Amino acid sequence: MFDALSDRLEKISSGLRSRGRLSDADLDAALADVRQALLEADVELSVTTAFVSAVRERLQGEALSQSLSPGQQVIKAVHEQLVEVLGGEALKVTYASKPPTVILLAGLQGAGKTTTAAKLANWFKQQGRQPYLIAADLQRPAAVEQLRVLGRSIGVDVYSDTSNPVDVAKKGLKEATRIGRDVVIIDTAGRLSIDRELMDEVKKISKVTEPDYTFLVIDSVTGQDAVHTAKAFHDTLALSGIIVTKLDYDARGGAVLSARGVVGRPVVFAATGEKITDFDLFYPDRMASRILGMGDVLTLIEQAERNVDPEVAAAQASRMMSGEFTLDDFMTQLNQIRKMGSLGGLMKMMPGMSKEMRSAANNVDEGQLNKIEAIIQSMTVIERQNPVIIDGSRRTRIARGSGSSVTAVNQLLNQFTQMKKMMKQMGGGAMPQVPGMGKISGALSRAQMARGAEVPAGLEALSAGMQAGQRANPPAGGRNNKKKKGGRVTPPKQR
């Protein structure tokens, strides 16, 4: 979502890399670029102006570190200000002393309130709570049924009737108290635009339910309209925070950066995909790091802990390092990683990724994974256990069975052989260092120390697989040996 902003900030850092010190002219030029980057990301003008002023103040008011280059000093100040603008720290949910804790969701039609209500209920359920959903959106056709279907999918009860939204909310809260639910989430109606009827209705619901939290659901792709919507709702309801949906879309991100600056309320939750589980607390420091291309290891680890079976992952990692890795193991590992989300999204969260690799992550074709799975499933058990026996006739049969080509089968087998070889070398301690991967290993280690827990084996395997991929396909322009068209390798000249 913030790729354009990330690229612009990376250019700013690169442009200052050759400077020995940060002069006033350098600072003015860098901040002008930061301003332009924020405006292009659709950040509200007043927020942009305040942001640039705050960064300038940080750089002029503090003794600049002698250990940091000018580019690093600017990026450090931008990172600190991004964290502050995004909310400073993640929401610490507190619960009512007398249950239930009531949460009211508001927003325009199409922002994703109903789906967000179910995702939020599932999140509370993962925290050990007993949520209850109230479907008070009686305006949109099938909104109640949609929430019932989502509620059944996560095992959460839904209350609604055909009276009116205010009575539905009031009676639903009473029912939740009667059956002992400790969190109540109220889904309200929206409109295509703000009007008096919408505001009066949601205000009445708020008055009769006295919510502990009032969250506005906004769509990240709506840009400046989301900021105006947030201000209008905040003037009516006194918002507790904002929930951003579609954070995985190709949006410019201005609404996220502008929300706190305009209404004084931070983003507290974010939906990063279409699945019910693609939802979590919004961590400003992690998002700031991702915007600046620094990765997001803690979120990556948490996704692995939630979605990857630790016993299966540990067994697979052990087999990879011992050289006993088979195509069956490869399929198991691939499915474990796919549970964590899109591969492109996972790549972006890995630290140490170059601009080229982040760009490649945007173009990852998830459909290729299905083709790989089809090829492997078209093999016999013996072939998957021992791919060496797959000769020309077997490759033709596998290609026909999987609806692919012999070339695709050859590519998969060659890549698997290379990967297996690299894994075995790593297991024996003979793996040479690969540029950029030291940052990943270091970040994983620091995250491990910060959490006081082990990094999931599935995540280590993901890092190892990426390392093998880098060795098999070194970036262009590197100092590796050059391979000519004829296949001969020209050794480096002796100096």
Secondary structure, DSSP 8 states (H G I E B T S, - for coil): --HHHHHHHHHHHHHHTT-SS--HHHHHHHHHHHHHHHHHTT--HHHHHHHHHHHHHHHHHS---TTS-HHHHHHHHHHHHHHHHTTSS-------SSS-EEEEEE--TTS-HHHHHHHHHHHHHHTT--EEEEEE--SSTTHHHHHHHHHHHHT--EE--SS-HHHHHHHHHHHHHHTT-SEEEEEE---SS--HHHHHHHHHHHHHH--SEEEEEEEGGGTHHHHHHHHHHHHHH--SEEEEE-TTSS---HHHHHHHHHHS--EEEEE-SSSTTSEEE--HHHHHHHHTT---HHHHHHHHHHHS-HHHHHHHHHHHHHT---HHHHHHHHHHHHTT--HHHHHHHSTT--HHHHHHHHT--THHHHHHHHHHHTS-HHHHH-GGG--HHHHHHHHHHHTS-HHHHHHHHHHHHHHHHHHHHHHTT-----TTHHHHHHHHHHHHHHHTS---HHHHHHHHHHHHHHHHS--TTSSS-EE-TTS-EE-----
